[in-house]
């Protein structure tokens, strides 16, 4: 049976001041009518019912996630005691799935991506599930056909089709790190590369066996946690074992060492990891002056700005251009729109100056 595992532990700063430690972007309504995690679970619902849906997060976010996803029982919200990257996260989910379903297939997704259309996503995942059912040793990645020479994503170089008659899955020839612009253009022009979007499909038992070979200490720790599931000692064992694990991504821990069993299915959907405020331009119309506005705004001689405000708060501008303006009830950001990377530096400055309550 297919189980969906949603990784939702991030606390990114690129959407400050709207995104906060206790309310990061996956819990916000940035694009649609629902929060990003609600949209993610809804997109997966035709593939996995609530009984087969799991959220991996941290203790700070768990109460809000439970409130936003009341259809999930508390034991399906897996609380990580420490941020340890994706390999321990996926391993923790795998041992819980195996307790419920020894034949479980895992769909691993992030909670904060925009994917359209949902039907294309579901069809793509079904191709991956069909391959895993036919070849249970397979570790299947989803790769997004690039539509631009993006330098912010890792790439998957594709090989030959695995089975010309039964589906679109291909061998993985190589992983490529985030390229420079010239190299990214070469990848785009070749037609041989896909963006690595961090969506995976595999049997829970298969990924555990892979961890056993590549990360034996992590595998042993996960089994000690598994033995404690359902007992009074679970929380203490989880805290001790999980916090001591090697913090490593699933890509480095397993995938880059598993070429013979890897496969990639090209996505039949558009994908966006919603990396910064400029992403709003893709989903909201711009006015004649090139401003993208979400909320109440009145401007004179204002151009090429991104403006977001909350509630009924009006933002009024005069003589402003190429700026990012974000208003929340307790903090307002005004910055050059072409230097959003500096928001991280600003957040660090807020920490240093004692403004933790605004983070």
QUIBELLIN-V811865 format. One record per residue. PSI is psi in radians with two decimals (* if undefined). NEAR is the number of other C-alpha atoms within 12 Angstrom. Layout:
PSI,NEAR
PSI,NEAR
This chain:
2.53,27
2.24,37
2.40,41
2.27,46
2.04,48
2.05,44
2.06,44
0.64,43
-0.04,39
2.68,35
0.82,28
2.69,27
-0.09,31
-0.26,32
0.37,42
2.49,42
-0.01,39
-0.69,35
2.26,31
2.97,28
-0.71,28
-0.06,30
1.14,34
3.12,34
-0.52,39
-0.30,45
0.15,41
2.75,30
1.42,25
-0.64,38
-0.91,30
-2.83,23
-0.28,12
2.87,22
2.87,28
-0.65,34
-0.59,45
-0.72,37
-0.67,32
-0.86,40
-0.69,43
-0.67,28
-0.55,32
-0.16,38
-0.68,28
-0.27,22
-0.62,30
2.19,29
3.05,21
-0.62,26
-0.29,24
0.42,34
2.30,42
2.47,49
2.25,49
2.12,44
-2.83,42
3.02,30
-0.54,25
-0.71,23
-0.33,32
-0.78,33
-0.71,23
-0.67,26
-0.76,40
-0.64,28
-0.68,18
-0.43,28
1.16,28
-0.27,17
-0.26,22
2.43,26
2.74,21
-0.57,22
-0.13,24
0.06,31
1.79,38
2.06,41
2.03,36
2.27,39
-0.20,30
2.62,27
1.92,29
0.43,30
-3.04,29
-0.45,38
-0.89,36
-0.65,47
-0.86,45
-0.65,54
-0.72,50
-0.76,47
-0.70,47
-0.74,45
-0.56,41
-0.71,39
-0.75,37
-0.50,30
-0.60,21
-0.60,25
1.71,21
-0.34,20
0.30,22
2.39,34
2.35,45
2.26,48
2.04,46
2.13,45
2.81,39
2.72,40
-0.09,40
0.61,40
2.59,36
2.17,37
2.21,35
2.44,24
2.82,20
-0.62,25
-0.67,21
-0.68,21
-0.84,34
-0.67,28
-0.71,26
-0.80,37
-0.65,44
-0.67,33
-0.76,32
-0.75,44
-0.72,38
-0.70,27
-0.74,33
-0.67,38
-0.64,24
-0.61,17
1.49,22
-0.28,27
-0.10,26
2.45,39
1.98,46
2.24,47
2.67,48
2.26,46
2.38,41
2.15,39
2.14,33
2.49,35
0.12,19
2.78,22
1.22,27
2.36,28
-0.05,22
0.03,23
2.65,31
2.75,28
2.66,39
2.13,42
2.19,36
2.64,35
-2.53,26
2.77,17
2.45,20
-0.73,26
1.92,19
-0.36,11
-0.42,8
-0.15,14
3.04,24
-0.01,30
2.49,36
2.78,38
2.71,33
2.04,37
-0.70,25
2.72,26
2.46,33
2.34,26
3.02,24
2.11,21
2.94,23
3.03,18
-0.72,16
-0.77,15
-0.70,21
-0.66,31
-0.67,21
-0.71,21
-0.78,33
-0.78,26
-0.53,17
-0.51,16
0.15,23
0.00,31
2.57,41
2.61,43
2.40,42
1.81,37
0.02,35
0.51,36
2.27,40
2.66,44
2.24,44
2.89,47
2.43,42
-0.68,40
-0.60,32
-0.75,34
-0.57,46
-0.72,42
-0.64,28
-0.72,35
-0.60,37
-0.69,22
-0.64,19
-0.57,25
1.20,29
-0.62,21
-0.70,21
-0.75,35
-0.77,33
-0.72,26
-0.70,30
-0.66,40
-0.59,31
-0.65,24
-0.76,35
-0.69,30
-0.41,22
-0.12,23
2.28,26
-0.06,16
2.94,13
-0.33,12
-0.02,17
-0.87,25
-0.75,24
-0.69,18
-0.78,25
-0.84,33
-0.81,26
-0.79,20
-0.79,31
-0.73,36
-0.39,26
-0.04,22
2.74,32
2.17,29
1.85,24
2.58,24
2.74,23
-0.50,33
-0.90,34
-0.61,21
-0.72,30
-0.96,33
-0.71,36
-0.10,25
0.20,22
0.69,30
-0.63,27
-0.40,21
-0.05,28
2.62,41
2.72,44
2.35,52
2.14,48
2.37,43
2.41,37
0.72,27
2.86,26
2.52,25
2.45,34
2.23,33
0.10,30
1.15,28
-0.43,25
3.13,33
-0.49,41
-0.35,35
-0.47,25
-0.48,30
-0.46,26
-0.39,20
-0.16,19
2.47,22
2.67,17
2.62,20
-3.06,20
-0.34,14
0.12,19
0.27,22
2.37,33
2.01,36
2.25,39
1.83,34
-2.87,23
2.25,20
2.42,28
2.12,22
2.55,25
2.31,15
0.84,18
2.22,28
2.61,26
0.72,27
2.69,37
2.09,43
2.18,46
2.27,39
2.79,31
2.81,25
-2.37,14
0.42,14
2.19,20
2.30,22
2.13,30
2.33,21
2.61,24
2.21,15
0.66,15
2.41,27
2.69,26
0.77,25
2.75,30
2.15,41
2.07,40
2.11,38
2.34,32
2.96,26
-0.48,17
0.06,18
2.55,21
2.32,22
2.29,32
2.12,30
2.79,26
2.31,23
-0.29,30
0.10,19
0.93,19
-0.37,28
-0.43,20
-0.23,22
-0.63,28
-0.74,20
-0.66,16
-0.73,25
-0.70,29
-0.67,19
-0.67,16
-0.70,20
-0.82,15
-0.53,12
0.16,13
0.41,12
0.68,15
-0.52,15
-0.25,15
0.12,27
*,30
